[in-house]
Every structure is written in C-alpha cells, then in structure tokens.
Amino acid sequence: MQHTEASSLNKKTIYIIRHGQTNLNLQGIVQGRGMDTDLNEFGIKQGEAFYEAYKDIPFDKIYISTLKRTFQTVKKFIDLGIPYEKLIGLDELGWGIWEGQPSSPRSRAAFSDLANEWEAGNYNAKTENGESPNEVLDRQKIALQHILNAENENTVLICMHGRAMRLLLCYLLKKPLCEMKDFPHSNTSLYILDYEGGDFNIKTFNNLKHLDHLNG
C-alpha cells in the first residue's frame, strides 16, 4: 500500500461501521450504489444503539458515503456537532441491472458466478452496468488518502456499506481481494483499526455487542 510521507507519519484510530438496516436489506434485495434508500425503523434503532455505546468516543471527524442511509446511521453523532464529510469513494459497489430486483434463481446464479470469478482473482468481473472490485478500490484509494492526510483527525468514524467495506478492509490489511469473504458484516457491524507508520492493525472484528438489547 502506498501512502504519502505525511500520511505515514500520522497515527489514527479508525472506526468503520456498516449502515443500519433498510427495508431492502430486510427483504434480501440488493441495493448497491444506485439505490439511495432510507433506514427502516429497526435500522434507526440500530444507529441509536451504536450511538449509545460509542457516544463518549472523542471522534474528530465522521466520513460517510454519498448515500443517505449512512448519514442516517450516524446522525446522532453529527447532531453533536462533530464535523462530517461525504466521500464518493465510500459508496457501495454498483450492482448494475440487479439493483432493486427481488431474489430469483437467475439472480442467485449470476451472483454465484460473480463470486467465483472474484475468488479466482478476476477483480475486473462485474455485473452488467455494475462495478468491479478494482473499480471500487480505485475510488476507495482516493478517499483513503484524503482521510489519512487530514491533520488533527486522530479518531475517525467511517460509515459505509457491506461489500465496499469488505474490499476496503482487504486493502487496509494488505490482503488479496479474494479474501473479502473473510470479513463478515451485518447492519452496524463495527471494525476498529489502528494506523501507524503506514500500516493498519485490526483491534476489533465485526463487533455487534451494541445490538445485544435489540436482538434479545
């Protein structure tokens, strides 16, 4: 991973969460970059639960995607006056013609074939009118460099999307993208990473303890 000299001198702690639940999540319908959906009632509760668990963390900056479900998830932190910024590099992977479509044998077969391509190392494979992992990673690298180069931002909260989060974690931890499946996620899953000397180290893996009282 290549960072500028300035960014490699920065020390940061980065909290990365997936957005809260939407109705399309609940229905098992693919959203992707082209579906700007709202959180449902339970998704709002998930965001509030995350806030209650982490409201005392001194976040210096919040970064979200351009899709409103990420803003809605961390709104309570933003309401505290913590500065935030939307970055297109944090948007979800575009699933093209399958976005918003109900699950079907044809769609499941298409996604299975695509997953097999990715596991085989073909990171340029994509759905019709969609994005490949390499294309998503290209915009993620720009967003990441922006975040790492920012001064006086020692503790950062990022809210983004499931597949994009898997790709980003592979890149941060210098793993091949074919290992993206090794980073499980569900709505408001939390990963915490430390950044120092140009390297990321994972501290917290797929933490969902903040949701215990909702799922009980």
Contacts in CASP RR format, 6 or more apart in sequence:
PFRMAT RR
TARGET T0000
AUTHOR 0000-0000-0000
METHOD contacts of the structure
MODEL  1
MQHTEASSLNKKTIYIIRHGQTNLNLQGIVQGRGMDTDLNEFGIKQGEAF
YEAYKDIPFDKIYISTLKRTFQTVKKFIDLGIPYEKLIGLDELGWGIWEG
QPSSPRSRAAFSDLANEWEAGNYNAKTENGESPNEVLDRQKIALQHILNA
ENENTVLICMHGRAMRLLLCYLLKKPLCEMKDFPHSNTSLYILDYEGGDF
NIKTFNNLKHLDHLNG
1 171 0 8 1.000
1 172 0 8 1.000
1 174 0 8 1.000
1 198 0 8 1.000
3 145 0 8 1.000
3 148 0 8 1.000
3 198 0 8 1.000
4 145 0 8 1.000
4 148 0 8 1.000
4 149 0 8 1.000
6 149 0 8 1.000
7 145 0 8 1.000
7 148 0 8 1.000
7 149 0 8 1.000
7 198 0 8 1.000
8 197 0 8 1.000
8 198 0 8 1.000
9 197 0 8 1.000
10 148 0 8 1.000
10 149 0 8 1.000
10 151 0 8 1.000
10 195 0 8 1.000
11 154 0 8 1.000
11 194 0 8 1.000
11 195 0 8 1.000
11 196 0 8 1.000
11 197 0 8 1.000
12 147 0 8 1.000
12 148 0 8 1.000
12 153 0 8 1.000
12 154 0 8 1.000
12 155 0 8 1.000
12 156 0 8 1.000
12 194 0 8 1.000
12 195 0 8 1.000
12 196 0 8 1.000
13 154 0 8 1.000
13 155 0 8 1.000
13 156 0 8 1.000
13 192 0 8 1.000
13 193 0 8 1.000
13 194 0 8 1.000
13 195 0 8 1.000
13 203 0 8 1.000
14 147 0 8 1.000
14 156 0 8 1.000
14 157 0 8 1.000
14 158 0 8 1.000
14 192 0 8 1.000
14 193 0 8 1.000
14 194 0 8 1.000
14 195 0 8 1.000
14 200 0 8 1.000
15 54 0 8 1.000
15 57 0 8 1.000
15 59 0 8 1.000
15 155 0 8 1.000
15 156 0 8 1.000
15 157 0 8 1.000
15 158 0 8 1.000
15 190 0 8 1.000
15 191 0 8 1.000
15 192 0 8 1.000
16 158 0 8 1.000
16 160 0 8 1.000
16 165 0 8 1.000
16 168 0 8 1.000
16 169 0 8 1.000
16 190 0 8 1.000
16 191 0 8 1.000
16 192 0 8 1.000
16 193 0 8 1.000
17 50 0 8 1.000
17 73 0 8 1.000
17 74 0 8 1.000
17 157 0 8 1.000
17 158 0 8 1.000
17 159 0 8 1.000
17 160 0 8 1.000
17 188 0 8 1.000
17 189 0 8 1.000
17 190 0 8 1.000
17 191 0 8 1.000
18 159 0 8 1.000
18 160 0 8 1.000
18 161 0 8 1.000
18 162 0 8 1.000
18 165 0 8 1.000
18 185 0 8 1.000
18 186 0 8 1.000
18 187 0 8 1.000
18 188 0 8 1.000
18 189 0 8 1.000
19 39 0 8 1.000
19 67 0 8 1.000
19 69 0 8 1.000
19 70 0 8 1.000
19 72 0 8 1.000
19 73 0 8 1.000
19 159 0 8 1.000
19 160 0 8 1.000
19 161 0 8 1.000
19 187 0 8 1.000
19 188 0 8 1.000
20 39 0 8 1.000
20 43 0 8 1.000
20 46 0 8 1.000
20 47 0 8 1.000
20 69 0 8 1.000
20 72 0 8 1.000
20 73 0 8 1.000
20 187 0 8 1.000
20 188 0 8 1.000
21 39 0 8 1.000
21 40 0 8 1.000
21 42 0 8 1.000
21 43 0 8 1.000
21 46 0 8 1.000
21 187 0 8 1.000
22 31 0 8 1.000
22 37 0 8 1.000
22 38 0 8 1.000
22 39 0 8 1.000
22 40 0 8 1.000
22 43 0 8 1.000
22 69 0 8 1.000
23 37 0 8 1.000
23 40 0 8 1.000
24 30 0 8 1.000
24 31 0 8 1.000
24 35 0 8 1.000
24 37 0 8 1.000
24 100 0 8 1.000
25 31 0 8 1.000
25 187 0 8 1.000
26 40 0 8 1.000
26 42 0 8 1.000
27 102 0 8 1.000
28 103 0 8 1.000
29 100 0 8 1.000
29 101 0 8 1.000
29 102 0 8 1.000
29 103 0 8 1.000
30 95 0 8 1.000
30 98 0 8 1.000
30 99 0 8 1.000
30 100 0 8 1.000
30 101 0 8 1.000
30 107 0 8 1.000
31 37 0 8 1.000
31 92 0 8 1.000
31 95 0 8 1.000
31 99 0 8 1.000
31 100 0 8 1.000
31 161 0 8 1.000
32 92 0 8 1.000
32 93 0 8 1.000
32 94 0 8 1.000
32 95 0 8 1.000
32 96 0 8 1.000
32 99 0 8 1.000
32 161 0 8 1.000
32 163 0 8 1.000
33 67 0 8 1.000
33 91 0 8 1.000
33 92 0 8 1.000
33 93 0 8 1.000
33 94 0 8 1.000
33 95 0 8 1.000
33 99 0 8 1.000
33 131 0 8 1.000
34 67 0 8 1.000
34 92 0 8 1.000
34 94 0 8 1.000
34 96 0 8 1.000
34 99 0 8 1.000
35 67 0 8 1.000
35 99 0 8 1.000
35 100 0 8 1.000
36 67 0 8 1.000
36 68 0 8 1.000
36 69 0 8 1.000
37 67 0 8 1.000
37 68 0 8 1.000
37 69 0 8 1.000
38 68 0 8 1.000
38 69 0 8 1.000
38 72 0 8 1.000
39 46 0 8 1.000
39 47 0 8 1.000
39 69 0 8 1.000
39 72 0 8 1.000
39 73 0 8 1.000
42 214 0 8 1.000
43 73 0 8 1.000
43 187 0 8 1.000
43 188 0 8 1.000
44 72 0 8 1.000
45 214 0 8 1.000
46 73 0 8 1.000
46 187 0 8 1.000
46 188 0 8 1.000
46 211 0 8 1.000
46 214 0 8 1.000
47 73 0 8 1.000
47 74 0 8 1.000
47 76 0 8 1.000
47 188 0 8 1.000
48 76 0 8 1.000
49 188 0 8 1.000
49 210 0 8 1.000
49 211 0 8 1.000
49 213 0 8 1.000
49 214 0 8 1.000
50 73 0 8 1.000
50 74 0 8 1.000
50 188 0 8 1.000
50 190 0 8 1.000
50 210 0 8 1.000
51 74 0 8 1.000
51 76 0 8 1.000
51 77 0 8 1.000
52 210 0 8 1.000
53 209 0 8 1.000
53 210 0 8 1.000
54 210 0 8 1.000
55 76 0 8 1.000
55 77 0 8 1.000
55 80 0 8 1.000
57 155 0 8 1.000
57 157 0 8 1.000
58 155 0 8 1.000
59 77 0 8 1.000
59 82 0 8 1.000
59 155 0 8 1.000
59 156 0 8 1.000
59 157 0 8 1.000
60 82 0 8 1.000
60 83 0 8 1.000
60 152 0 8 1.000
60 153 0 8 1.000
60 154 0 8 1.000
60 155 0 8 1.000
60 156 0 8 1.000
61 82 0 8 1.000
61 83 0 8 1.000
61 84 0 8 1.000
61 85 0 8 1.000
61 150 0 8 1.000
61 153 0 8 1.000
61 156 0 8 1.000
61 157 0 8 1.000
62 74 0 8 1.000
62 77 0 8 1.000
62 78 0 8 1.000
62 82 0 8 1.000
62 83 0 8 1.000
62 84 0 8 1.000
62 85 0 8 1.000
62 156 0 8 1.000
62 157 0 8 1.000
62 158 0 8 1.000
62 159 0 8 1.000
63 84 0 8 1.000
63 85 0 8 1.000
63 86 0 8 1.000
63 87 0 8 1.000
63 90 0 8 1.000
63 143 0 8 1.000
63 147 0 8 1.000
63 156 0 8 1.000
63 157 0 8 1.000
63 158 0 8 1.000
63 159 0 8 1.000
64 70 0 8 1.000
64 71 0 8 1.000
64 74 0 8 1.000
64 84 0 8 1.000
64 85 0 8 1.000
64 86 0 8 1.000
64 87 0 8 1.000
64 90 0 8 1.000
64 158 0 8 1.000
64 159 0 8 1.000
64 160 0 8 1.000
65 86 0 8 1.000
65 87 0 8 1.000
65 88 0 8 1.000
65 89 0 8 1.000
65 90 0 8 1.000
65 91 0 8 1.000
65 92 0 8 1.000
65 159 0 8 1.000
65 160 0 8 1.000
65 161 0 8 1.000
65 164 0 8 1.000
66 86 0 8 1.000
66 87 0 8 1.000
66 88 0 8 1.000
66 90 0 8 1.000
66 91 0 8 1.000
67 91 0 8 1.000
67 92 0 8 1.000
67 161 0 8 1.000
70 90 0 8 1.000
70 159 0 8 1.000
70 160 0 8 1.000
70 161 0 8 1.000
71 78 0 8 1.000
71 84 0 8 1.000
71 86 0 8 1.000
71 159 0 8 1.000
73 159 0 8 1.000
73 188 0 8 1.000
74 84 0 8 1.000
74 157 0 8 1.000
74 159 0 8 1.000
77 84 0 8 1.000
77 157 0 8 1.000
78 84 0 8 1.000
82 157 0 8 1.000
87 143 0 8 1.000
87 146 0 8 1.000
87 147 0 8 1.000
88 139 0 8 1.000
88 143 0 8 1.000
89 136 0 8 1.000
89 139 0 8 1.000
89 140 0 8 1.000
89 142 0 8 1.000
89 143 0 8 1.000
90 140 0 8 1.000
90 143 0 8 1.000
90 158 0 8 1.000
90 159 0 8 1.000
90 160 0 8 1.000
90 161 0 8 1.000
90 164 0 8 1.000
91 139 0 8 1.000
91 160 0 8 1.000
91 161 0 8 1.000
91 164 0 8 1.000
92 160 0 8 1.000
92 161 0 8 1.000
92 162 0 8 1.000
92 163 0 8 1.000
92 164 0 8 1.000
93 130 0 8 1.000
93 131 0 8 1.000
93 133 0 8 1.000
93 136 0 8 1.000
93 161 0 8 1.000
93 163 0 8 1.000
93 164 0 8 1.000
93 167 0 8 1.000
94 127 0 8 1.000
94 130 0 8 1.000
94 131 0 8 1.000
94 136 0 8 1.000
95 127 0 8 1.000
95 130 0 8 1.000
95 131 0 8 1.000
96 127 0 8 1.000
96 128 0 8 1.000
96 129 0 8 1.000
96 130 0 8 1.000
96 131 0 8 1.000
97 127 0 8 1.000
97 128 0 8 1.000
97 129 0 8 1.000
97 130 0 8 1.000
98 107 0 8 1.000
98 110 0 8 1.000
98 111 0 8 1.000
98 127 0 8 1.000
101 107 0 8 1.000
110 127 0 8 1.000
114 125 0 8 1.000
114 126 0 8 1.000
114 127 0 8 1.000
115 181 0 8 1.000
117 125 0 8 1.000
118 125 0 8 1.000
118 133 0 8 1.000
118 177 0 8 1.000
118 178 0 8 1.000
118 180 0 8 1.000
119 178 0 8 1.000
119 181 0 8 1.000
120 178 0 8 1.000
121 176 0 8 1.000
121 177 0 8 1.000
121 178 0 8 1.000
123 132 0 8 1.000
123 133 0 8 1.000
123 134 0 8 1.000
123 137 0 8 1.000
123 177 0 8 1.000
124 132 0 8 1.000
124 133 0 8 1.000
124 134 0 8 1.000
125 132 0 8 1.000
126 132 0 8 1.000
126 135 0 8 1.000
133 167 0 8 1.000
133 177 0 8 1.000
133 180 0 8 1.000
136 163 0 8 1.000
136 164 0 8 1.000
136 167 0 8 1.000
137 167 0 8 1.000
137 171 0 8 1.000
137 177 0 8 1.000
140 164 0 8 1.000
140 167 0 8 1.000
140 168 0 8 1.000
140 171 0 8 1.000
141 171 0 8 1.000
144 168 0 8 1.000
144 171 0 8 1.000
144 172 0 8 1.000
147 153 0 8 1.000
147 156 0 8 1.000
147 158 0 8 1.000
148 195 0 8 1.000
160 168 0 8 1.000
162 185 0 8 1.000
163 180 0 8 1.000
165 183 0 8 1.000
165 185 0 8 1.000
165 189 0 8 1.000
165 191 0 8 1.000
166 180 0 8 1.000
166 181 0 8 1.000
166 183 0 8 1.000
166 185 0 8 1.000
167 177 0 8 1.000
167 180 0 8 1.000
169 175 0 8 1.000
169 180 0 8 1.000
169 183 0 8 1.000
169 191 0 8 1.000
169 202 0 8 1.000
170 176 0 8 1.000
170 177 0 8 1.000
170 179 0 8 1.000
170 180 0 8 1.000
170 183 0 8 1.000
171 177 0 8 1.000
172 193 0 8 1.000
172 200 0 8 1.000
173 193 0 8 1.000
173 200 0 8 1.000
173 202 0 8 1.000
175 182 0 8 1.000
183 191 0 8 1.000
183 206 0 8 1.000
184 206 0 8 1.000
185 206 0 8 1.000
186 208 0 8 1.000
188 208 0 8 1.000
188 210 0 8 1.000
188 211 0 8 1.000
189 206 0 8 1.000
189 207 0 8 1.000
189 208 0 8 1.000
190 204 0 8 1.000
190 206 0 8 1.000
190 207 0 8 1.000
190 208 0 8 1.000
190 210 0 8 1.000
191 202 0 8 1.000
191 204 0 8 1.000
191 205 0 8 1.000
191 206 0 8 1.000
191 207 0 8 1.000
192 202 0 8 1.000
192 203 0 8 1.000
192 204 0 8 1.000
192 207 0 8 1.000
193 200 0 8 1.000
193 201 0 8 1.000
193 202 0 8 1.000
193 203 0 8 1.000
194 200 0 8 1.000
194 201 0 8 1.000
194 203 0 8 1.000
END
